[in-house]
């Protein structure tokens, strides 16, 4: 196999959780561009199928959108059974789904502070971002192990290796105890995904199942100018990422191009975490 051909995902089926979201759709496009078949799992099944239809039309692939609640073991099992029925097997699982609520004055300012963070919000964030990844890896990973091969890719964050800089979210005129902050649950989920990655990388290694993570930096999506300027100043490259800049890394980590790589966290943050 030549170097270039190792990046091919021809006919490989990839389940992507949170598939209808901003990065989920980009991951699905990356899979399709490399010749694979993306299956978009999302709690919003209508949105998932809408995005799958767009990808089918654009890339002439058999993309599917499915309504799957990744916090429900029965829903995950049913989703896997439907994918296997349609395609025979799953080759790739991308654990992408996570809660990432907006932080700022339009969302209120004090709810996200550690002292005020509710147990309900904590449990919801853990259920989607961490328990969901566990349940999907448990079901799909076991299926891959039975087939003697597969790839699990966990989508973490630069906040899996650094702490949030809460100065990014400060609002003029508010007392310190009223300032919005990045919630604790986001950091814990993303750090937890790295632990899950390392665990899974050795668990099924003898069955040909690899597991890696990617830690993207912030993606520019028309955020307030002040926030963008603050964040840009923390990034050596001087800018946030464009939404399609992670596609190459997704293909690399899901393909045979990374066949001897497992248990690793590929950090792509414009250099922010090295400072």
C-alpha positions as CSV (number, residue, x, y, z in Angstrom):
1,X,0.0,0.0,0.0
2,X,1.5,3.4,-1.0
3,X,1.7,6.3,1.3
4,X,-1.2,8.2,-0.4
5,X,-3.5,5.1,-0.5
6,X,-3.1,4.7,3.2
7,X,-5.4,7.7,3.7
8,X,-8.2,6.1,1.8
9,X,-11.4,5.2,3.7
10,X,-13.1,3.6,0.7
11,X,-16.3,1.8,1.7
12,X,-15.5,2.1,5.5
13,X,-18.5,2.9,7.6
14,X,-18.0,5.6,10.2
15,X,-20.5,6.3,13.0
16,X,-20.3,9.9,14.2
17,X,-22.1,11.0,17.4
18,X,-23.4,14.5,17.5
19,X,-23.3,14.2,13.7
20,X,-25.6,17.1,13.0
21,X,-23.5,19.6,14.9
22,X,-20.9,22.1,13.7
23,X,-17.9,19.7,13.9
24,X,-20.0,16.6,13.4
25,X,-20.9,17.6,9.9
26,X,-17.3,18.4,9.2
27,X,-16.1,15.0,10.4
28,X,-18.8,13.4,8.2
29,X,-17.6,15.4,5.2
30,X,-14.1,14.3,5.8
31,X,-15.1,10.7,5.9
32,X,-17.1,11.0,2.7
33,X,-14.2,12.9,0.9
34,X,-11.9,10.0,1.7
35,X,-14.3,7.5,0.2
36,X,-16.1,6.4,3.4
37,X,-19.7,6.1,4.4
38,X,-20.6,8.5,7.3
39,X,-23.5,7.6,9.6
40,X,-24.7,10.6,11.6
41,X,-26.1,9.7,15.0
42,X,-27.8,12.6,16.7
43,X,-30.6,13.2,19.3
44,X,-32.1,15.4,16.5
45,X,-32.8,12.7,14.0
46,X,-34.4,15.2,11.5
47,X,-31.3,17.3,11.5
48,X,-29.0,14.3,11.2
49,X,-30.9,13.0,8.1
50,X,-30.9,16.5,6.6
51,X,-27.2,16.7,6.8
52,X,-26.8,13.1,5.6
53,X,-28.9,13.9,2.6
54,X,-26.7,16.9,1.8
55,X,-23.6,14.7,2.1
56,X,-25.1,12.0,-0.1
57,X,-25.9,14.6,-2.8
58,X,-22.5,16.3,-2.6
59,X,-20.2,13.2,-2.3
60,X,-22.3,10.5,-3.9
61,X,-21.9,8.3,-0.8
62,X,-24.5,6.3,1.1
63,X,-24.5,8.6,4.2
64,X,-27.3,8.0,6.7
65,X,-28.7,10.1,9.5
66,X,-30.2,8.4,12.5
67,X,-32.0,9.4,15.7
68,X,-29.9,7.9,18.5
69,X,-29.8,8.9,22.1
70,X,-26.2,8.1,23.1
71,X,-27.1,8.3,26.9
72,X,-29.5,5.4,26.5
73,X,-27.9,1.9,26.1
74,X,-31.0,0.6,24.3
75,X,-30.9,3.4,21.8
76,X,-27.2,2.8,21.2
77,X,-27.7,-0.9,20.7
78,X,-30.6,-0.3,18.4
79,X,-28.6,2.2,16.4
80,X,-25.7,-0.2,16.0
81,X,-28.1,-3.0,14.9
82,X,-29.5,-0.7,12.2
83,X,-26.1,0.2,10.9
84,X,-25.0,-3.4,10.8
85,X,-28.2,-4.3,9.0
86,X,-27.6,-1.6,6.4
87,X,-23.9,-1.9,5.9
88,X,-22.7,-5.2,7.4
89,X,-20.3,-3.7,10.0
90,X,-18.9,-0.5,11.5
91,X,-15.2,0.3,10.9
92,X,-14.9,3.7,12.7
93,X,-16.6,5.3,15.7
94,X,-16.1,9.1,16.2
95,X,-17.2,10.1,19.7
96,X,-18.0,13.7,19.0
97,X,-21.2,14.5,20.9
98,X,-20.9,16.9,23.9
99,X,-22.8,19.7,25.6
100,X,-21.1,23.1,25.1
101,X,-23.6,25.8,26.3
102,X,-23.0,29.4,25.4
103,X,-21.2,31.4,28.1
104,X,-22.0,35.1,28.2
105,X,-24.5,37.8,29.2
106,X,-27.2,36.6,26.8
107,X,-27.2,33.3,28.7
108,X,-27.0,34.8,32.2
109,X,-23.8,35.3,34.0
110,X,-23.7,33.4,37.2
111,X,-25.1,29.9,36.4
112,X,-21.7,28.7,35.1
113,X,-19.7,29.7,38.1
114,X,-18.3,26.7,40.1
115,X,-20.1,27.8,43.3
116,X,-23.4,27.9,41.5
117,X,-23.1,25.0,39.0
118,X,-26.1,22.7,39.4
119,X,-25.9,19.0,39.9
120,X,-28.5,18.6,37.1
121,X,-26.3,20.5,34.6
122,X,-23.2,18.5,35.8
123,X,-25.1,15.2,35.3
124,X,-26.4,16.2,31.9
125,X,-23.0,17.2,30.6
126,X,-21.4,14.0,31.9
127,X,-24.2,11.9,30.4
128,X,-23.7,13.3,26.9
129,X,-20.0,13.9,26.8
130,X,-18.5,11.1,28.8
131,X,-21.1,8.4,29.5
132,X,-22.3,8.6,25.9
133,X,-18.7,8.0,24.7
134,X,-18.5,5.1,27.1
135,X,-21.7,3.5,25.9
136,X,-20.9,3.9,22.2
137,X,-17.4,2.6,22.7
138,X,-18.7,-0.3,24.7
139,X,-21.2,-1.4,22.0
140,X,-19.4,-0.4,18.8
141,X,-15.9,-1.3,20.1
142,X,-17.1,-4.8,21.1
143,X,-18.5,-5.2,17.5
144,X,-15.2,-4.0,16.1
145,X,-13.2,-6.5,18.3
146,X,-15.4,-9.3,17.0
147,X,-14.5,-8.2,13.5
148,X,-10.8,-8.0,14.4
149,X,-10.3,-4.4,13.6
150,X,-11.6,-0.8,13.8
151,X,-10.9,2.7,15.0
152,X,-12.3,4.7,17.8
153,X,-11.6,8.4,17.7
154,X,-12.6,10.6,20.7
155,X,-13.1,14.4,20.0
156,X,-11.6,16.1,23.0
157,X,-10.5,19.8,23.2
158,X,-7.5,22.0,23.9
159,X,-9.2,22.1,27.4
160,X,-8.2,18.4,27.7
161,X,-4.6,19.6,28.3
162,X,-4.9,23.1,29.7
163,X,-7.3,24.9,32.0
164,X,-9.8,27.5,30.7
165,X,-8.5,31.0,30.8
166,X,-11.6,32.6,32.4
167,X,-10.4,36.1,31.4
168,X,-11.8,35.3,28.0
169,X,-15.3,35.6,29.3
170,X,-15.1,38.6,31.5
171,X,-17.8,41.3,31.2
172,X,-17.2,44.9,32.1
173,X,-19.2,46.3,35.0
174,X,-19.8,42.9,36.7
175,X,-18.5,42.0,40.1
176,X,-16.1,39.1,40.4
177,X,-18.7,36.8,41.7
178,X,-21.0,37.6,38.8
179,X,-18.6,37.0,36.0
180,X,-19.4,34.2,33.5
181,X,-16.9,31.4,33.3
182,X,-16.4,28.2,31.2
183,X,-18.2,25.5,33.3
184,X,-16.2,22.9,35.1
185,X,-18.0,20.0,33.4
186,X,-16.6,20.8,30.0
187,X,-13.0,20.5,31.2
188,X,-13.8,17.3,33.2
189,X,-15.5,15.7,30.2
190,X,-12.6,16.5,27.9
191,X,-9.9,15.3,30.3
192,X,-12.0,12.2,30.9
193,X,-12.1,11.4,27.2
194,X,-8.3,11.3,27.2
195,X,-8.4,8.7,30.0
196,X,-11.0,6.7,28.1
197,X,-8.8,6.9,25.0
198,X,-5.8,5.5,26.9
199,X,-7.8,2.7,28.5
200,X,-9.4,1.6,25.2
201,X,-6.1,1.7,23.3
202,X,-4.8,-1.2,25.3
203,X,-8.0,-3.0,26.0
204,X,-8.7,-4.3,22.4
205,X,-5.2,-3.8,21.0
206,X,-4.8,-7.5,20.4
207,X,-8.1,-7.4,18.4
208,X,-6.9,-4.7,16.0
209,X,-9.0,-1.9,17.5
210,X,-7.1,1.4,17.8
211,X,-8.2,4.3,19.9
212,X,-6.9,7.9,19.7
213,X,-8.1,11.4,20.5
214,X,-7.9,14.8,18.8
215,X,-7.9,18.0,20.8
216,X,-9.1,20.9,18.6
217,X,-8.8,24.5,19.5
218,X,-11.6,27.0,19.2
219,X,-13.4,27.3,15.9
220,X,-14.4,30.7,14.6
221,X,-18.2,30.9,14.2
222,X,-18.9,34.6,14.3
223,X,-18.3,35.0,18.1
224,X,-18.3,38.5,19.6
225,X,-15.3,40.5,18.3
226,X,-13.9,41.2,21.8
227,X,-13.9,37.4,22.7
228,X,-12.2,36.6,19.4
229,X,-9.5,39.2,19.9
230,X,-8.8,38.0,23.4
231,X,-8.5,34.4,22.3
232,X,-6.4,35.3,19.3
233,X,-3.9,36.9,21.6
234,X,-3.4,33.6,23.4
235,X,-2.7,31.6,20.2
236,X,0.8,31.8,18.7
237,X,-0.7,31.5,15.2
238,X,-2.8,34.5,16.1
239,X,-6.2,33.2,15.1
240,X,-9.0,30.7,15.8
241,X,-9.4,27.6,13.5
242,X,-11.7,27.5,10.5
243,X,-14.3,24.8,10.8
244,X,-12.8,22.6,8.1
245,X,-9.2,22.7,9.3
246,X,-9.5,19.4,11.3
247,X,-10.6,17.3,8.3
248,X,-7.1,16.2,7.4
249,X,-6.4,15.1,10.9
250,X,-9.7,13.2,11.1
251,X,-8.8,11.2,8.0
252,X,-5.3,10.5,9.2
253,X,-6.5,9.2,12.6
254,X,-9.3,7.1,11.1
255,X,-7.3,5.6,8.2
256,X,-4.4,3.2,7.8
257,X,-2.1,6.2,7.6
258,X,-2.0,6.1,11.5
259,X,-2.0,2.3,11.7
260,X,0.8,2.2,14.3
261,X,-0.7,5.0,16.4
262,X,-2.9,4.3,19.4
263,X,-3.6,5.8,22.8
264,X,-2.5,9.3,21.7
265,X,-4.0,12.7,21.9
266,X,-3.3,14.8,18.8
267,X,-3.5,18.5,19.9
268,X,-4.4,21.0,17.1
269,X,-4.8,24.4,18.8
270,X,-2.6,26.8,16.8
271,X,0.1,26.4,19.5
272,X,-2.0,27.7,22.4
273,X,-1.2,24.8,24.8
274,X,2.6,25.1,24.4
275,X,2.8,28.5,26.0
